[in-house]
Amino acid sequence: MAFTLHGIPVSRGIVIGRVHLLASAALEVPHYLVVLGTVEEEVARLDEAIATVVNELYQLQSALPADAPAEFAALVDLHRLILQDPLLSEEPVRLIRERRYNAEWALTTQLQAVVEQFEEMDDEYIASRRADVEQVVDRVLKVLTGSAHSLSLVAAEAELEADAARRDGKEIDLDPMIVIAHDISPADMLQFKKQVFAGFATDLGSLTAHTAILAKSFDIPAVVGLGQASRLLRQDECVIVDGDAGVLIVDPSPIVLDEYRLRKRDLELAHEKLKRLARMQTRTLDDQSIELYANIELPDDCAFADEVGAAGIGLFRTEFLFMTRDSMPDEDEQFEAYRRVVVAMTGRPVTIRTLDIGADKTPDAARLEFGSNVFNTTNPALGLRAIRFCLAEPQMFLIQLRAILRAAAFGPVKLLIPMIAHPQEVDAALVLIATAKGQLDARGVAYDRNLAVGGMIEIPAAALSLAMFAKRLDFFSIGTNDLIQYTLAIDRTDNAVAHLYDPLHPAILQLIAQTIATSTRLGIPVSVCGEMAGDPMLARLLLGLGLRQFSMHPAQLLAVKYEVLRSDIAACETLARKILAAGEPDRIRVLVDRLRAA
């Protein structure tokens, strides 16, 4: 019987294929009391299972392909560290010895205790790390129960089948495999490099979970947060994963299948056509030049940015270099990462944002070094994050500033300070930049003495007092994601209020328009680097508001470029003025649709 499940879209695209269920061992394990004389044997069985998983993780890490995303090694390291934590390595042993629980029962009992601790923490990043603990325990349970299997085995079997078919001269027409799971560990995610797996969907997950981040890096359709998908679906059942709409369609009818096949083909053809635009100049119909930059998280993302013809890097989110590791990267490690990006861009400008952690992005290394209590505030989004945290830890900040300054000796670099709200924050940051320069002078190390310094406009206070910051900074970048969140008092990670997150709210449009107009009047370059910049439906509106520099995920760049190439600035400005004057959201949406269709 056909039905549809709704979840969270984390990676775009459409895939039609067959279900491969990746069952969770924790859902059903045996519970019994071990015989008194065999307690130590049961402890040894648990220890052996943990050692097996540790060895598997070592093998996975050593077998990483050269083109694997850099964060994979760190994620495997994290899972190995979790296994070594006394909460999982020692507490289950105590339950076996004191209560005579069997190993599976002891491990799942302790897992529940750990999960309850996570649930008491009001922090999105910590909540997403709960999934890592569950994934590690699941691997150990599969070894204990004898149900251990991995996606690599499935992939290998499929490849052997394909090879046999080729040798026999048969046509190969294997349906794509779509993994359906309660959750997927980063170690299992490695297997998505195999062409056998074309998409996935999970019961758990959020936009900040590792599976979501890695799905984007693989560019495969994915939906998370479906609730009960792994229990409702059957092995080999036909499904459609719509990563654009965030839905999973089970046992689709022939009509629905035909519709989605057509949509998939249209998307592929449209994508191929857009590729032709990569090396074209980005100019409007009335011959105005527009600059389209790429947002990146890691140095390896530069290849994608170059492939789509980005004018440079408009936002390098450096906090991803700090994620899923147990120590903070030192100056040389950061310098090498930044230098790689600068060199890869071959003379095109690179904007490096200083560390923006706190709220939903708090690296494990920062918690270990500075203490979890620093970040576990009642409302992390309004607490010690971004430039506030960096100024509170000046030695850490100086390490990053020196690394950025050194990388700037290899090509054009701009430094971007996130979450500015008070002039004294900018003044303090500028003092530390000067200090970092002095330290490099003392060491005789080359750097860019004229490094441009800008600020992110993502708090209403900054947008409303722009002239004050223009005296201190060289450029501005509007971060629409947080600007919307802070203006509308909406936590965009909270499903209960996510429907109120509206980039076309009249207040948002007024703040963006005012920021662009004031920057232009003061002669300060301004860009937009939030999700609005990568939305093709809003490209003409932003052009009409005066924006000339966009920065977005590389996957969005060519679609936005297409809109720019067929736009006339004068016509965009006329309708943009009407949109600003409209006031009512419904009227605004009608005019935005008219603007795009023009």
Summary of the structure (lengths in Angstrom):
residues: 598
radius of gyration: 25.7
end to end distance: 43.1
largest distance: 86.3
contacts: 2050
relative contact order: 0.09
helix: 55%
strand: 14%
